[in-house]
Amino acid sequence: MGLSAKSIVKSFGQPPTVVLKSLSFEIEDGEFMAITGRSGSGKSTLLYTLSTLDPLTSGTLLLDGHNVKSLSRKDLYRFRNQNMGFVFQFHYLLPELDCEENVLFPARKTGQHEKFRRYAIQLMQTFEIGHVRKKLSGQISGGERQRVAIARAMIMKPKYLFADEPTGNLDSVSGDKVISIFQKINREMKTTILMVTHEPDYAARAGRQIGLKDGTIEFDRKKRR
């Protein structure tokens, strides 16, 4: 059923500074959408609002037909854990755990880590990081750390993957690998991906781009198939 945003507004502070100005659009299941725009345009705010990490000021957000505002905190937390994965500019791996245990961490929170262990190993092999399974995050490269973070985000087989500048701290070779993984996840796992990026080349590899300017939608275009 996808995601539907209707007249969503997000403001901060008193007097309020309006960052998102009555945005409306829909995202179909299985889309790979890049959110672009200059610094301060509202890209990350939009991502955090759509992912329910940040509440709306006004408007309506529907996820799989569920009105986010009507969900209790407990139900929203459950929906997020079961349906969403997150990748950020910084990997946020736990330094005391090896990479395999970092990937399994979301499953451990629900006591399912042994059930998902084989899948964790499979994901790491798919993302070409099987060789770092038993290493600590401090012993591997930045690109490898980000791929471990992507595997962690995918361990619960989420329907939605939200990524905020996932290549921001990487060199071009590592960044290309991350975007290729996103394309593979989208194509083969049918995961809906929303990615904030300031890199035009990476945005162009998504199936759809929404460009923000001063909290409004400047353009919304899909790639021709």
C-alpha positions in Angstrom: 0.0 0.0 0.0 3.0 2.2 0.2 3.4 5.6 1.8 1.1 8.6 1.4 2.0 12.2 2.6 -0.8 14.7 2.6 -0.1 18.4 3.4 2.6 17.5 5.9 4.1 20.4 7.8 7.1 20.3 10.1 8.2 23.2 12.2 10.6 23.8 15.1 10.8 26.2 18.0 8.9 29.2 19.2 8.1 31.3 17.2 7.9 28.3 14.8 10.4 28.0 12.0 8.6 26.0 9.2 10.9 23.6 7.6 8.5 21.5 5.5 5.7 23.5 3.9 2.6 21.4 3.2 4.1 18.6 1.1 1.9 16.0 -0.6 3.0 13.0 -2.6 2.8 9.2 -2.6 5.4 6.5 -2.8 4.5 3.1 -4.2 5.7 -0.2 -2.8 9.1 -1.1 -4.3 10.2 2.4 -5.3 13.7 3.7 -4.9 13.4 7.4 -4.3 16.2 10.0 -3.8 15.5 13.2 -1.9 17.8 16.0 -3.1 18.3 19.7 -2.5 20.7 22.2 -1.1 21.8 22.2 2.5 18.9 23.5 4.6 16.2 22.6 2.1 14.6 20.1 4.4 15.9 16.8 3.0 16.8 15.1 6.3 13.8 16.6 8.1 11.5 15.0 5.4 13.2 11.7 5.8 12.9 11.6 9.6 9.3 12.7 9.4 8.4 10.0 6.8 10.2 7.4 8.9 8.2 8.4 12.0 11.4 9.2 13.9 10.2 12.8 14.1 6.5 13.6 14.6 4.5 15.8 12.1 3.5 19.3 13.1 0.3 18.9 10.9 -0.9 16.9 7.9 -1.5 13.2 7.4 1.1 10.4 6.9 -0.2 7.0 5.9 2.0 3.9 6.0 0.5 0.8 4.5 -2.9 2.4 5.1 -2.2 3.2 8.8 -2.6 6.8 9.9 0.6 7.4 11.9 -1.1 9.8 14.2 -3.7 7.2 15.2 -1.1 4.7 16.3 -0.1 4.4 20.0 3.5 4.9 20.8 3.8 1.1 21.4 2.2 0.2 18.1 4.3 2.8 16.2 7.5 1.4 17.8 6.4 -2.2 16.8 5.6 -1.1 13.2 8.9 0.6 12.9 10.9 -2.4 14.3 9.1 -4.8 12.0 9.0 -2.8 8.8 11.8 -0.2 8.7 15.5 -0.3 8.4 17.8 2.8 8.9 21.2 3.7 7.5 22.8 7.0 8.5 25.9 9.0 7.4 27.7 7.5 10.4 27.6 3.8 10.9 26.9 3.7 14.7 28.3 0.2 15.0 28.9 -1.0 18.6 32.7 -1.2 19.0 32.7 -4.0 21.5 30.8 -6.4 19.2 32.2 -8.1 16.1 30.6 -7.3 12.8 28.4 -10.4 12.7 27.0 -9.5 16.1 26.4 -5.9 15.0 24.4 -7.1 12.1 22.4 -9.3 14.4 21.8 -6.6 17.0 18.2 -5.7 15.9 17.2 -9.4 16.0 18.9 -9.8 19.5 16.5 -7.1 20.9 13.6 -9.4 20.2 15.5 -12.6 21.1 15.6 -13.9 17.5 19.3 -13.6 16.9 20.0 -17.3 16.5 17.0 -17.6 14.1 18.5 -14.9 11.9 22.2 -15.8 12.2 22.3 -17.8 8.9 20.6 -14.9 7.2 23.1 -12.4 8.7 26.0 -14.5 7.2 24.2 -14.6 3.8 23.7 -10.8 3.8 27.3 -10.2 4.6 28.4 -12.5 1.8 26.0 -10.7 -0.6 27.4 -7.3 0.4 31.0 -8.7 0.0 31.9 -8.3 3.7 31.8 -12.0 4.7 35.5 -11.7 5.4 35.0 -9.2 8.2 32.4 -11.3 10.2 34.5 -11.8 13.2 36.4 -8.5 13.2 35.6 -5.5 15.3 34.4 -2.3 13.5 37.7 -0.6 14.4 39.6 -3.2 12.4 37.9 -2.6 9.0 37.6 0.2 6.5 35.0 2.9 6.4 33.3 1.4 3.3 33.2 -2.0 5.0 31.7 -0.4 8.2 28.9 1.2 6.1 28.1 -2.1 4.4 27.9 -3.8 7.8 25.5 -1.0 8.8 23.4 -1.8 5.7 23.3 -5.5 6.5 22.2 -4.6 10.1 19.4 -2.4 8.6 18.2 -5.3 6.4 18.5 -8.2 9.0 14.8 -8.0 9.9 13.8 -8.0 6.2 12.2 -4.5 6.4 9.7 -3.3 3.8 11.2 0.2 4.0 14.8 1.3 4.1 15.5 5.0 5.1 19.0 6.3 4.3 20.3 9.7 5.3 23.5 10.7 3.3 24.7 7.0 3.4 27.7 7.9 1.2 28.6 11.2 2.9 31.7 9.9 4.7 32.9 7.5 1.9 35.3 7.8 -1.0 33.9 7.4 -4.5 34.7 3.7 -4.8 33.0 2.8 -1.5 30.1 5.1 -2.2 29.5 3.4 -5.6 29.4 0.0 -3.8 26.8 1.3 -1.3 24.6 2.6 -4.1 25.0 -0.6 -6.0 23.9 -2.5 -2.9 20.8 -0.3 -2.6 19.9 -1.0 -6.2 20.3 -4.7 -5.6 18.2 -4.6 -2.5 15.5 -2.6 -4.3 15.6 -4.9 -7.4 15.9 -8.3 -5.8 14.2 -7.8 -2.3 11.6 -5.3 -3.5 12.5 -3.1 -0.6 11.2 0.5 -0.8 14.1 2.8 -0.4 14.1 6.5 0.5 17.6 8.1 0.4 18.8 11.6 1.1 21.8 12.5 -0.9 23.6 15.6 -2.1 25.4 13.6 -4.9 23.6 14.1 -8.3 25.2 11.0 -9.8 23.9 8.8 -6.9 20.5 10.4 -7.0 20.3 9.7 -10.8 20.7 5.9 -10.0 17.4 5.9 -8.1 14.2 5.3 -9.9 12.7 8.6 -8.8 13.9 11.9 -7.5 12.2 14.5 -5.4 14.0 17.8 -5.2 13.4 20.2 -2.3 13.9 23.9 -2.2 13.1 25.9 1.0 10.8 23.2 2.3 8.8 22.8 -0.9 8.9 20.3 -3.7 10.8 21.9 -6.6 10.5 18.8 -8.8 9.3 15.2 -8.7 10.5 13.0 -11.6 10.6 9.3 -12.3 13.3 7.6 -14.5 12.0 6.3 -17.8 12.1 2.6 -18.0 
